[in-house]
Amino acid sequence: MLYMSLESKIRSLKAHPLIQVLADNGGNPRTLVLIEPLWGVPYNLIAPFATLYMYTQGITDVQIGLILSVTMAVQVLFSFLGGILSDKLGRKFTTMMGDFFGWGLACLVWAVSNNFWLFLAAAILNCFEQINQTAWYCLLIEDARPKDLVGIYTWVNIGGLVAIFFAPLSGLFVRSYSIVPVVRVLYFLFALTMILKTLITFRFCHETKQGKIRRAETRGISVFHMLGEYRQLIPGMLKNRGVLKAVAVSVILYVTNMVSTNFFGLYVTQRLGLSENFLALFPILNAAVMLIFMIGLQHRINATKFRIPLWIGLALYVVAALVLIFSPAGRLGFVLFLDVLLYVFIAAVAAALVNPRKDALLQLNITPQERARLNALIMASTVALSSPFGYLAGWLSSMDRRLPFVFTLLLFVTAMFAIGRIQEPQVEER
């Protein structure tokens, strides 16, 4: 009886829509999904303490914002190069190069940083990750079935979320040894895992069909000539209302995520008075909620419908921002913890709805033949339009640590208006 029950559960697990997505999309999608924790584990160990690591070593709010804005300006150039290199060198090699320089080498510099200029240098090296982004997206989805894109992006999110459950380890070490030495060691470990990720990509991933076509088409064409060809792509992108709305939402979410990543820790510790020991706990709670939603409920939502799920997710982001903004400082520790916990829960459900869909929506609205350069152009536009807001968020935080989150609230409302007018993309079987 026990054996039959176990066998039934295994069959049920294999029949789960998300498992079927991996079964139907082997090769690159499956490999990239499975190795995502190599990036996700160290990143999430560090992320809660990254800003405090800088702040503890004398980097001010304004300097943090300045680093964000400078690096985003550099990312614009790297984004353009990402599209060109993805075509000329192939999706696979460009992904490997971005992982090695953008994370492996950058993390080594972060590990030894102790002043503004070293932190700035590490952040600029991290801009190589923008080259990786364009190639990685192409490597992930170009040979996949279009109808499975939401499922694939859900798996990418799950891979990152599972890694978050390692975050308590960093919290335990911080309590025992303080932030600076712990984060330095974690950055060294991050560098090692990204080198391993690069090697696995080399061994188990293959160049996509479209990547091979673009490599042949761009052979003998100079990088400068290809940079000039972006001018031919811009008018077409500007005429595509679906792409423009998807880009607008991407920009808004890019900015809001930047604010949350860099100023949430400062807000809850420096203004609300919450102990820094709790910072590693919130990503775990966020991940748990997102995983429950993605595994238990995501497949019950029509994967080809985008407008309503996105609108609901953005509305939840608005509610979460209101909860955080109106949390009074100086409350009892347990009550304050519950306030922040409520914010984390609502924001997690919002992210589970929004993140896979905004990525899939963008890919379904662009031309497959020019996917690399269009992704690069869109990414460059996203970063360029977002770049002033890093400094703005730092300046707002220096006046009142609530103001960056008031700003994100206004951006979420704007995104709701944009999403309310999108047309559902036509998803075809392949």
Backbone hydrogen bonds, N-H to C=O, Kabsch-Sander energy under -0.5 kcal/mol:
donor,donor_aa,acceptor,acceptor_aa,energy
5,S,1,M,-2.4
6,L,2,L,-2.4
7,E,3,Y,-2.6
8,S,4,M,-2.3
9,K,5,S,-2.0
10,I,6,L,-2.2
11,R,7,E,-2.2
12,S,8,S,-2.3
13,L,9,K,-2.4
14,K,10,I,-2.5
15,A,11,R,-1.5
16,H,13,L,-1.2
19,I,16,H,-0.6
20,Q,16,H,-2.2
21,V,17,P,-1.7
22,L,18,L,-1.5
23,A,19,I,-2.3
24,D,20,Q,-2.5
25,N,21,V,-0.9
30,R,25,N,-0.6
31,T,27,G,-2.6
32,L,28,N,-2.9
33,V,29,P,-2.0
34,L,30,R,-2.3
35,I,31,T,-1.8
36,E,32,L,-0.5
36,E,33,V,-0.7
38,L,35,I,-1.6
39,W,36,E,-1.6
40,G,36,E,-2.7
41,V,37,P,-3.2
43,Y,39,W,-1.9
44,N,40,G,-2.4
45,L,41,V,-1.5
46,I,42,P,-1.7
47,A,43,Y,-3.1
49,F,46,I,-2.2
50,A,46,I,-1.0
50,A,47,A,-0.7
51,T,47,A,-0.5
53,Y,49,F,-2.7
54,M,50,A,-1.4
55,Y,51,T,-3.0
56,T,52,L,-3.1
57,Q,53,Y,-0.6
57,Q,54,M,-0.7
58,G,55,Y,-1.7
59,I,54,M,-2.1
60,T,58,G,-0.5
64,I,60,T,-2.5
65,G,61,D,-2.4
66,L,62,V,-2.4
67,I,63,Q,-2.6
68,L,64,I,-2.0
69,S,65,G,-2.2
70,V,66,L,-2.8
71,T,67,I,-2.4
72,M,68,L,-1.8
73,A,69,S,-1.7
74,V,70,V,-1.8
75,Q,71,T,-2.4
76,V,72,M,-1.1
77,L,73,A,-0.9
78,F,74,V,-2.0
79,S,75,Q,-2.4
80,F,76,V,-1.8
81,L,77,L,-2.2
82,G,78,F,-2.0
83,G,79,S,-1.4
84,I,80,F,-1.5
85,L,81,L,-3.2
86,S,82,G,-2.0
87,D,83,G,-1.2
88,K,84,I,-2.7
89,L,85,L,-2.8
90,G,85,L,-0.7
94,T,90,G,-1.7
95,T,91,R,-2.0
96,M,92,K,-2.0
97,M,93,F,-2.4
98,G,94,T,-2.4
99,D,95,T,-2.2
100,F,96,M,-2.2
101,F,97,M,-2.5
102,G,98,G,-2.0
103,W,99,D,-1.2
104,G,99,D,-2.2
105,L,100,F,-2.5
106,A,101,F,-1.0
107,C,103,W,-2.5
108,L,104,G,-1.1
109,V,105,L,-1.6
110,W,106,A,-2.5
111,A,107,C,-2.1
112,V,108,L,-0.7
112,V,109,V,-1.0
113,S,109,V,-0.6
113,S,110,W,-0.9
119,F,115,N,-2.1
120,L,116,F,-2.3
121,A,117,W,-2.3
122,A,118,L,-2.5
123,A,119,F,-2.1
124,I,120,L,-2.2
125,L,121,A,-2.3
126,N,122,A,-2.1
127,C,124,I,-1.2
128,F,125,L,-2.0
129,E,126,N,-2.0
130,Q,127,C,-2.1
131,I,127,C,-0.5
131,I,128,F,-0.9
132,N,128,F,-1.6
133,Q,129,E,-2.3
134,T,130,Q,-1.3
135,A,131,I,-1.4
136,W,132,N,-3.4
137,Y,133,Q,-2.4
138,C,134,T,-1.6
139,L,135,A,-2.9
140,L,136,W,-2.3
141,I,137,Y,-2.0
142,E,138,C,-2.3
144,A,141,I,-1.5
148,D,145,R,-2.0
149,L,146,P,-1.5
152,I,148,D,-2.7
153,Y,149,L,-2.9
154,T,150,V,-1.9
155,W,151,G,-2.1
156,V,152,I,-2.1
157,N,153,Y,-2.1
158,I,154,T,-2.5
159,G,155,W,-2.8
160,G,156,V,-1.7
161,L,157,N,-2.4
162,V,158,I,-2.9
163,A,159,G,-1.0
164,I,160,G,-0.7
164,I,161,L,-1.0
165,F,161,L,-0.5
165,F,162,V,-1.3
166,F,163,A,-1.8
167,A,164,I,-2.6
169,L,166,F,-1.7
170,S,166,F,-0.5
170,S,167,A,-1.0
171,G,167,A,-1.5
172,L,168,P,-2.5
173,F,169,L,-2.2
174,V,170,S,-2.6
175,R,171,G,-2.0
176,S,172,L,-1.2
177,Y,173,F,-3.1
178,S,174,V,-2.2
182,V,178,S,-1.1
183,V,179,I,-2.8
184,R,180,V,-2.1
185,V,181,P,-1.8
186,L,182,V,-2.2
187,Y,183,V,-2.2
188,F,184,R,-1.6
189,L,185,V,-2.2
190,F,186,L,-2.4
191,A,187,Y,-2.0
192,L,188,F,-1.7
193,T,189,L,-2.3
194,M,190,F,-2.0
195,I,191,A,-1.6
196,L,192,L,-2.1
197,K,193,T,-2.4
198,T,194,M,-1.9
199,L,195,I,-1.8
200,I,196,L,-2.2
201,T,197,K,-2.3
202,F,198,T,-2.0
203,R,199,L,-1.9
204,F,200,I,-2.8
205,C,201,T,-1.7
212,K,208,T,-2.1
213,I,209,K,-1.9
214,R,210,Q,-2.5
215,R,211,G,-2.1
216,A,212,K,-2.0
217,E,213,I,-2.3
218,T,214,R,-1.9
219,R,215,R,-0.5
219,R,216,A,-0.6
221,I,218,T,-2.0
226,M,222,S,-2.0
227,L,223,V,-2.2
228,G,224,F,-1.9
229,E,225,H,-1.3
230,Y,227,L,-1.2
231,R,228,G,-1.5
232,Q,229,E,-1.2
233,L,229,E,-0.8
233,L,230,Y,-0.7
234,I,230,Y,-1.7
236,G,232,Q,-0.6
237,M,233,L,-2.1
238,L,234,I,-2.6
239,K,235,P,-1.4
240,N,236,G,-0.8
240,N,237,M,-0.7
241,R,239,K,-1.0
244,L,240,N,-2.4
245,K,241,R,-2.3
246,A,242,G,-2.0
247,V,243,V,-2.8
248,A,244,L,-2.5
249,V,245,K,-2.1
250,S,246,A,-2.2
251,V,247,V,-2.8
252,I,248,A,-2.1
253,L,249,V,-2.6
254,Y,250,S,-2.4
255,V,251,V,-2.4
256,T,252,I,-2.6
257,N,253,L,-2.3
258,M,254,Y,-2.0
259,V,255,V,-2.4
260,S,256,T,-2.5
261,T,257,N,-3.0
262,N,258,M,-2.0
263,F,259,V,-2.3
264,F,260,S,-1.6
267,Y,263,F,-2.4
268,V,264,F,-2.6
269,T,265,G,-1.6
270,Q,266,L,-2.6
271,R,266,L,-0.7
271,R,267,Y,-1.5
272,L,267,Y,-2.0
274,L,268,V,-2.9
278,F,275,S,-1.8
279,L,276,E,-1.3
281,L,278,F,-1.4
282,F,278,F,-1.3
284,I,280,A,-0.6
285,L,281,L,-2.1
286,N,282,F,-2.6
287,A,283,P,-2.5
288,A,284,I,-2.7
289,V,285,L,-2.1
290,M,286,N,-2.3
291,L,287,A,-2.9
292,I,288,A,-2.3
293,F,289,V,-2.2
294,M,290,M,-3.1
295,I,291,L,-2.8
296,G,292,I,-2.2
297,L,293,F,-2.4
298,Q,293,F,-2.1
300,R,297,L,-1.7
301,I,298,Q,-1.6
305,K,302,N,-1.6
310,L,306,F,-2.4
311,W,307,R,-2.4
312,I,308,I,-2.6
313,G,309,P,-2.3
314,L,310,L,-2.4
315,A,311,W,-2.3
316,L,312,I,-2.1
317,Y,313,G,-1.7
318,V,314,L,-1.8
319,V,315,A,-1.9
320,A,316,L,-2.5
321,A,317,Y,-2.4
322,L,318,V,-2.1
323,V,319,V,-2.1
324,L,320,A,-2.1
325,I,321,A,-2.6
326,F,322,L,-2.2
327,S,324,L,-1.1
330,G,272,L,-1.2
331,R,328,P,-0.7
336,L,332,L,-3.0
337,F,333,G,-2.3
338,L,334,F,-2.0
339,D,335,V,-1.8
340,V,336,L,-2.2
341,L,337,F,-2.4
342,L,338,L,-2.4
343,Y,339,D,-1.8
344,V,340,V,-2.4
345,F,341,L,-2.5
346,I,342,L,-2.3
347,A,343,Y,-2.5
348,A,344,V,-2.0
349,V,345,F,-1.9
350,A,346,I,-2.1
351,A,347,A,-2.5
352,A,348,A,-2.2
353,L,349,V,-1.6
354,V,350,A,-2.5
355,N,351,A,-2.4
358,K,354,V,-2.7
359,D,355,N,-1.5
360,A,356,P,-2.1
361,L,357,R,-2.8
362,L,358,K,-1.5
363,Q,359,D,-2.0
364,L,360,A,-2.2
365,N,361,L,-0.7
365,N,362,L,-1.0
366,I,363,Q,-0.9
370,E,367,T,-1.1
371,R,368,P,-1.6
374,L,370,E,-2.8
375,N,371,R,-2.7
376,A,372,A,-2.3
377,L,373,R,-2.8
378,I,374,L,-2.9
379,M,375,N,-2.8
380,A,376,A,-2.9
381,S,377,L,-2.5
382,T,378,I,-2.6
383,V,379,M,-2.7
384,A,380,A,-3.0
385,L,381,S,-2.6
386,S,382,T,-1.4
387,S,383,V,-1.9
389,F,386,S,-1.8
390,G,387,S,-1.0
391,Y,387,S,-0.6
392,L,388,P,-1.8
393,A,389,F,-2.6
394,G,390,G,-2.0
395,W,391,Y,-2.7
396,L,392,L,-2.9
397,S,393,A,-2.5
398,S,394,G,-1.9
399,M,395,W,-1.0
399,M,396,L,-0.6
400,D,396,L,-2.7
403,L,400,D,-1.7
405,F,402,R,-1.0
406,V,402,R,-1.5
407,F,403,L,-2.4
408,T,404,P,-1.7
409,L,405,F,-1.7
410,L,406,V,-1.8
411,L,407,F,-1.8
412,F,408,T,-2.5
413,V,409,L,-1.9
414,T,410,L,-1.9
415,A,411,L,-2.3
416,M,412,F,-1.9
417,F,413,V,-1.5
418,A,414,T,-1.8
419,I,415,A,-2.8
420,G,416,M,-1.9
421,R,418,A,-1.2
422,I,419,I,-1.5
427,V,425,P,-0.7
428,E,426,Q,-0.6
